[in-house]
Amino acid sequence: MRQTARMVPLRVTAVFRDAWLIAGKDLKIEMRARVGINQIVPFAVTVLVLFAFALDTDQEALRTYAPGLFWVTVLLASLLAIGRSFAVDLADGASDRLLLSGIDPIAVFGGKAAAIAIQLVVLEVLLAAGVVLLFDVTVHRYGLLVCAGLAAAVGVATAGTLYGALVSGLGVRETLLPMLLLPVVAPVLIGATRAFQDAFGVAGAEGWAWLGLLAGFAAIYGVFGALSYGALLEEA
Amino acid sequence: MEPAVRLRAAVTLLGRFPALAGVDLDITSGEIVLLKGPNGAGKTTLLRLCAGLCSLASGQGWVLGHDLNDERRMVRRRVALLGHRTGLYDDLTVAENVAFWARAAGAGGTDVDEAIERLSLTGRLADTRVGRLSAGQRRRASIASLVVRRPELWLLDEPHAGLDQQSRDTVDMLVRGAAAAEATVVLATHELERIQVLKPRVVSVVGGMVRSGSHSADAPNGEDGSTEGDRRVP
């Protein structure tokens, strides 16, 4: 019993070490491949600009809908980041090697989700600057903006990692991932939009209450993903 | 000696197709086994089953003492599978790939340097991204990332396929090195002449079944898998 109790902290340490290893590897690959900078960010900016063109005649409407447009753009761009995260593992059989490495599936899940979340946070910062410039919005609550952005990024990343693994073994994963993931992350879209409305001062939403929803979503998918990821990898 | 692999009436399905249809096989620790058979006979599936990457639909199996029905993760930590794909990341350098898989397996930095040197990947090659390497160099990098794990069971699927002379020699060196370190080696290859010098036990795989027979030095080595297997290459 005492030996088992001693093993638990060792296993937790190993999980964190391996998660950091996976996240570092995924981020290094993205830095080298520059897919995020050369494709995902331009795609997201293009979507924002198209929204601006569509609502150009009504500057007030742009300001009002800026939070929703921002998060729709983030979710669409996140599909590319999530798909890319699994594509690099599938490209030359590294997914099998990951299974054979003996790394705890919880660490694989945590590492991949962390790498996606970091990429999404960077994307959010760039897009937020774009929204301020293009849609002429001003930030009233920076703390709420930052917390909501972080919580939403973690929520999308955890759910995305879970569903990314679910479809990774299928030939139709590129089209199936959006169909499965977008309905699931609808609560993130709603919560983050309301929180940003409050942060931008464009609506009287209870931003901190909506932040609770975002944090709850991230926690649920974080725990659910960590517990079920091993079984998903076996089936992928 | 403790068996490295023991399969009893092992059935593995690929979809609904029984890629392995009741395999009985014993491989002793330290043994070198050559799997022979025509394309589609089930050799790759047999190697993947031994690696713990395929599940048993029925039957029983043990690899390195672990039950394939419920201890596949334990098996995976102790085996190395060289398949048709390299298992490497194109955007990482050779050294980064080897270091990543070494750290994933809990190996140290000296193991990485040793593996890179052993596979002649030192110098500028070590700092080259894998995506820019030739097929042979990629294969060597892939082998280096396996060597660093110091596996107890090597599973090599067509290890010579598509390689130049230098890389084929590297594969042979790997098998000899593994055998010298008393690891078990199971390989599927059509390069029979190259393997002969290692005097492997030959096991024929035909139609998802293992044909076991007597050890025979003069039995034919045909590729059609119709011969009675389980014999020594002359």
Boltz contact constraints between the chains, C-beta under 6 A:
constraints:
  - contact:
      token1: [A, 21]
      token2: [B, 103]
      max_distance: 6.0
  - contact:
      token1: [A, 25]
      token2: [B, 100]
      max_distance: 6.0
  - contact:
      token1: [A, 29]
      token2: [B, 89]
      max_distance: 6.0
  - contact:
      token1: [A, 29]
      token2: [B, 91]
      max_distance: 6.0
  - contact:
      token1: [A, 32]
      token2: [B, 91]
      max_distance: 6.0
  - contact:
      token1: [A, 33]
      token2: [B, 91]
      max_distance: 6.0
  - contact:
      token1: [A, 92]
      token2: [B, 85]
      max_distance: 6.0
  - contact:
      token1: [A, 92]
      token2: [B, 86]
      max_distance: 6.0
  - contact:
      token1: [A, 92]
      token2: [B, 88]
      max_distance: 6.0
  - contact:
      token1: [A, 93]
      token2: [B, 85]
      max_distance: 6.0
  - contact:
      token1: [A, 93]
      token2: [B, 87]
      max_distance: 6.0
  - contact:
      token1: [A, 94]
      token2: [B, 87]
      max_distance: 6.0
  - contact:
      token1: [A, 97]
      token2: [B, 87]
      max_distance: 6.0
  - contact:
      token1: [A, 100]
      token2: [B, 76]
      max_distance: 6.0
  - contact:
      token1: [A, 101]
      token2: [B, 104]
      max_distance: 6.0
  - contact:
      token1: [A, 101]
      token2: [B, 105]
      max_distance: 6.0
  - contact:
      token1: [A, 102]
      token2: [B, 76]
      max_distance: 6.0
  - contact:
      token1: [A, 102]
      token2: [B, 77]
      max_distance: 6.0
  - contact:
      token1: [A, 103]
      token2: [B, 104]
      max_distance: 6.0
